[in-house]
Amino acid sequence: MKVSKVSEERFLDYKDVFIIPQFSEVTSRSDVDTSITLEQKSTNSQGLTVKVPVMSANMDSCTDGKMALAMYKAGAMGAIHRFMSIEQNLTEYMMVSHESGKCFVSVGVNSESQERTMALYAHGARYFIVDIAHGHSRMMQDMLVWMRGHLSPESYIVAGNVATEEGAADLFRWGADAVKIGIGPGAVCTTKNVTGVTVPQWSAVFKTCSVTARERYSMIASNRTNNRPILIADGGIQEIGDIAKALGAGADLVMAGRLFASCLEAPGARVNGKKVYRGMASKDAMLTIKDASLLPTPEGVSTLLDITDDTANSVVTHIKGGLQSAMSYSNARNLKTFQENVYFGIRG
């Protein structure tokens, strides 16, 4: 009989850790730079600089073209979801590209994903997210290899999701420029409940973004590009402090749904004065994109959010202020120094 493998490591969520304050020479949080640049991949392309390292999630109740444009204007990023027709997807993308020139679009790995990818590419899209629940898979490998064979070298590809160093390393090896980390941490994701599969998110980020892991990713990426591998913490964010914890754990960017889904610009149905926020593996979401008779067991839920007067700009501004304060507590004026200086404590 095969003996099951059991890890004796302790795995932690954001709520299980805290940032320990240190002596700081930062006299004003306005002196703290929260920006990050996705480095250019060729002499013919420009790097994408983001003033605030957050991205609104590519969910149909969070980010369409209107929301992505609002996030861009706020100094952050939005990722347009893929749960629409290709024609509508092009309309949403063009809404943003006419003003920003750069926008992330999402594709999957199913039978129409190649057609969607090439249609968006033909209309100018160069920043892609290949987004599936279990990114460390043959389907992801096949899609990344296909994209690298059909898109121009300056195209930027994010892939996910994974929750282990091995998963991230393989995605970089298959052609990703950035990898999304997170299996089941989101508030409307029930993968951890339905399947028992997850890795508590702070530990997933911390272990996958470790110094030794980054060295490994850089060696892999150097065979294809001089671009620095980017790691994105996706999901489990309940408050601004969680974003600081994710960045301190090593993430370059943080993707969040709940914080942005109630913004005025965010898409989604309104029901009895509330805003619908749903996981893309929820029954409600799947009913809109496939025959109900083919539904697998849902791994997401729908919930209702209070409708507020928050805009994407106001939320991003609050996040920036919170990050500047968090970084100043660790005597850091930029993200790199913050990750070098930060100390975490463990509750309990």
C-alpha positions in Angstrom: 0.0 0.0 0.0 1.3 3.4 -0.9 2.0 5.7 2.1 0.5 9.1 1.8 2.8 12.1 1.8 2.3 14.5 4.7 4.0 17.9 5.0 4.9 18.9 8.5 5.4 22.5 7.5 3.1 25.1 8.9 1.0 26.9 6.2 -0.4 30.4 6.9 -3.0 32.7 5.6 -2.7 36.5 5.6 -4.7 36.6 8.9 -2.1 34.4 10.5 0.8 36.9 10.1 1.6 40.5 10.8 4.3 43.0 9.9 6.7 43.9 12.7 7.5 47.7 12.8 11.2 48.8 12.7 13.2 51.9 13.1 12.6 54.0 10.0 14.3 57.0 8.4 11.3 57.6 6.2 9.9 61.0 7.3 6.9 61.1 5.0 4.9 58.4 3.4 4.7 60.6 0.3 8.4 59.8 -0.2 7.6 56.1 -0.7 7.4 54.8 -4.3 5.0 51.9 -4.8 5.5 51.6 -8.5 6.7 48.6 -10.5 7.7 48.2 -14.1 7.1 45.1 -16.3 10.4 45.3 -18.2 10.4 45.8 -21.9 11.0 42.6 -23.9 12.5 44.1 -27.0 13.8 47.3 -28.4 10.5 47.7 -30.2 8.4 47.7 -27.0 8.1 49.8 -24.0 7.9 48.5 -20.4 4.6 48.9 -18.6 5.0 50.9 -15.4 2.3 50.6 -12.8 2.1 53.3 -10.0 0.2 51.0 -7.6 1.0 47.3 -7.9 -2.6 46.0 -7.9 -4.8 44.5 -10.6 -8.6 44.1 -10.6 -9.5 40.4 -11.1 -10.6 39.1 -14.5 -14.0 38.1 -13.3 -17.3 39.0 -15.0 -18.5 40.8 -11.8 -15.2 42.8 -11.5 -13.5 43.8 -14.7 -14.7 44.7 -18.1 -13.4 47.4 -20.5 -14.9 50.2 -18.5 -13.4 49.0 -15.2 -10.0 48.2 -16.8 -9.9 51.8 -18.2 -10.8 53.2 -14.8 -8.0 51.1 -13.1 -5.5 52.4 -15.7 -6.4 56.0 -15.1 -6.1 55.4 -11.4 -2.5 54.2 -11.8 -3.2 50.5 -11.4 -4.2 47.7 -13.8 -7.3 45.8 -14.8 -7.7 42.4 -16.4 -10.7 42.1 -18.8 -12.5 38.8 -18.2 -13.1 36.3 -21.0 -16.6 35.1 -20.2 -18.2 36.8 -23.2 -18.3 36.3 -27.0 -15.1 37.1 -28.9 -16.9 40.0 -30.6 -17.8 41.5 -27.3 -14.3 40.8 -26.0 -12.9 42.9 -28.9 -15.3 45.8 -28.1 -14.3 45.8 -24.4 -10.6 45.7 -25.3 -10.8 48.5 -27.8 -12.6 50.6 -25.2 -9.4 50.6 -23.2 -6.7 50.4 -25.9 -7.9 53.6 -27.6 -7.0 55.5 -24.4 -4.3 53.5 -22.6 -2.5 51.7 -25.4 -2.0 48.8 -23.0 -4.5 46.4 -21.4 -4.5 42.9 -20.1 -7.0 40.5 -21.7 -7.8 37.0 -20.6 -8.0 33.7 -22.5 -8.6 30.1 -21.5 -7.3 26.8 -22.8 -10.5 25.4 -24.4 -11.4 24.9 -28.0 -12.0 28.6 -28.8 -9.1 30.0 -26.9 -6.8 30.1 -29.9 -9.4 31.9 -32.0 -10.0 34.4 -29.2 -6.2 35.0 -28.7 -5.6 35.6 -32.4 -8.6 38.0 -32.7 -7.4 40.1 -29.8 -3.8 40.0 -31.1 -5.0 41.2 -34.5 -6.7 44.2 -32.8 -3.5 45.1 -31.0 -3.6 43.1 -27.7 -0.1 42.3 -26.4 -0.7 41.6 -22.7 -2.4 38.3 -22.1 -3.6 36.3 -19.1 -4.0 32.5 -19.6 -6.4 31.8 -16.7 -7.5 28.4 -15.5 -8.2 27.0 -12.0 -5.3 24.5 -12.1 -2.5 26.1 -14.1 0.0 23.3 -13.5 -1.5 21.1 -16.2 -0.9 19.7 -19.6 -3.7 22.0 -21.0 -1.7 25.1 -19.8 1.5 23.7 -21.2 -0.1 23.2 -24.6 -1.6 26.7 -24.6 1.6 28.5 -23.6 3.7 26.6 -26.2 1.1 27.4 -28.9 1.1 31.1 -27.9 4.8 31.4 -28.0 4.8 29.9 -31.5 2.1 32.2 -32.8 2.5 35.6 -31.0 5.3 38.1 -31.5 8.3 38.0 -29.1 7.2 41.3 -27.4 3.8 39.8 -26.3 3.6 39.5 -22.5 1.9 36.4 -21.1 0.7 35.9 -17.5 -0.3 32.3 -16.6 -2.0 30.7 -13.6 -3.0 29.7 -11.2 -0.5 27.7 -9.2 0.5 27.4 -5.6 3.8 25.7 -5.6 7.4 26.5 -6.6 7.3 23.5 -9.0 4.2 24.8 -10.6 5.6 28.3 -11.1 8.9 27.0 -12.5 7.1 24.9 -15.1 4.9 27.8 -16.2 8.0 29.9 -16.7 9.7 27.0 -18.5 6.7 26.7 -20.9 6.8 30.4 -21.8 5.1 32.6 -19.2 6.5 36.0 -18.3 4.5 36.2 -15.1 2.7 33.6 -13.0 -0.4 34.0 -10.8 -0.2 32.3 -7.4 -3.4 31.2 -5.6 -5.4 28.0 -5.4 -8.7 28.5 -3.7 -8.0 31.5 -1.4 -10.7 33.8 -2.8 -13.9 34.7 -0.9 -16.2 33.4 -3.7 -14.0 30.4 -4.5 -15.0 27.1 -2.9 -12.3 24.9 -4.4 -10.8 24.3 -0.9 -14.3 23.3 0.3 -15.4 21.1 -2.6 -12.1 19.4 -3.3 -10.0 19.8 -0.2 -7.2 21.3 -2.5 -5.6 24.5 -1.5 -2.4 26.1 0.0 -3.0 28.9 2.5 -2.3 32.0 0.5 0.4 33.8 2.5 2.5 30.6 2.6 1.9 29.9 -1.1 3.1 33.4 -2.0 6.1 33.3 0.5 7.3 29.9 -0.6 6.8 30.5 -4.3 8.4 33.9 -4.2 11.4 32.9 -2.1 14.9 34.1 -3.1 16.0 30.6 -4.2 12.8 30.1 -6.2 13.3 33.4 -8.0 16.9 32.5 -8.8 15.5 29.3 -10.4 12.9 31.2 -12.4 15.5 33.7 -13.6 17.7 30.9 -14.9 14.7 29.4 -16.8 13.6 32.7 -18.2 17.2 33.7 -19.3 17.0 30.9 -21.9 14.1 32.8 -23.6 14.2 36.5 -22.6 16.0 39.0 -20.4 12.7 39.9 -18.8 12.5 39.5 -15.0 10.0 36.8 -14.0 7.0 38.5 -12.3 4.9 36.8 -9.6 1.3 37.9 -8.9 -0.5 37.0 -5.7 -4.1 36.3 -6.7 -6.9 36.0 -4.2 -7.6 36.0 -0.4 -7.3 39.8 -0.1 -9.7 41.1 2.5 -8.1 44.4 3.4 -5.3 46.7 2.3 -3.0 45.3 4.9 -3.2 41.9 3.2 -1.8 43.5 0.0 1.2 44.8 2.0 1.6 41.2 3.4 1.5 39.7 -0.1 4.1 42.2 -1.4 6.3 41.7 1.6 6.1 38.0 1.1 7.7 38.5 -2.3 4.9 39.2 -4.8 5.4 41.8 -7.5 1.7 42.5 -8.0 -1.5 41.6 -6.2 -4.8 40.7 -8.0 -8.0 41.3 -6.0 -11.7 40.9 -6.8 -13.7 41.8 -3.7 -12.0 45.1 -3.1 -12.9 46.3 -6.6 -16.1 44.5 -7.4 -18.3 47.2 -5.6 -16.7 50.1 -7.5 -19.1 52.2 -9.6 -17.3 51.2 -12.8 -17.3 47.5 -12.1 -19.7 45.3 -14.1 -22.2 42.9 -12.6 -25.9 42.6 -12.0 -27.8 44.6 -9.3 -30.3 42.7 -7.2 -32.5 44.5 -4.6 -30.1 47.3 -4.2 -27.1 45.0 -4.0 -24.3 44.1 -6.4 -23.7 40.5 -7.4 -20.2 39.3 -6.9 -19.5 35.7 -8.0 -16.7 33.2 -8.6 -16.3 32.1 -12.2 -16.7 28.5 -11.1 -20.0 29.2 -9.4 -23.2 27.7 -10.7 -24.6 31.1 -11.6 -21.5 32.0 -13.7 -21.3 28.6 -15.4 -25.0 28.8 -16.4 -24.2 31.8 -18.5 -21.4 30.1 -20.5 -22.4 26.5 -21.0 -25.3 24.0 -21.1 -26.6 23.4 -17.6 -26.6 19.7 -18.3 -22.8 19.7 -18.6 -22.1 21.6 -15.4 -19.4 20.0 -13.2 -19.6 20.4 -9.5 -19.4 24.1 -8.8 -16.3 25.4 -7.1 -17.5 28.9 -6.5 -20.4 30.9 -5.0 -22.3 34.1 -5.6 -22.8 36.7 -3.0 -24.2 40.2 -2.7 -22.2 43.3 -2.0 -23.5 46.7 -0.7 -23.5 49.2 -3.5 -21.2 52.1 -2.6 -20.1 55.3 -4.2 -16.5 54.1 -4.3 -14.7 54.6 -7.6 -11.7 52.6 -8.9 -9.6 55.8 -8.3 -10.7 56.2 -4.7 -10.0 52.5 -3.9 -6.6 52.6 -5.6 -5.7 55.8 -3.8 -6.5 54.2 -0.4 -4.4 51.2 -1.3 -1.5 53.3 -2.3 -1.7 55.2 1.0 -1.9 52.0 3.0 1.1 50.5 1.1 3.2 53.7 1.6 2.5 53.6 5.3 3.3 49.8 5.6 6.5 50.3 3.7 7.5 53.3 5.9 7.1 51.1 9.0 9.8 48.8 7.5 12.2 51.7 6.6 11.5 51.2 2.9 11.1 53.8 0.1 10.4 51.3 -2.6 9.1 47.8 -3.1 12.5 46.2 -3.5 13.7 47.6 -0.2 10.4 46.7 1.5 10.9 43.0 0.5 14.4 43.1 1.8 13.6 44.8 5.1 10.2 43.4 6.1 9.9 41.2 9.2 6.8 39.0 9.8 5.4 37.7 13.0 3.1 34.7 13.4 0.0 34.8 15.5 -0.8 32.2 18.1 
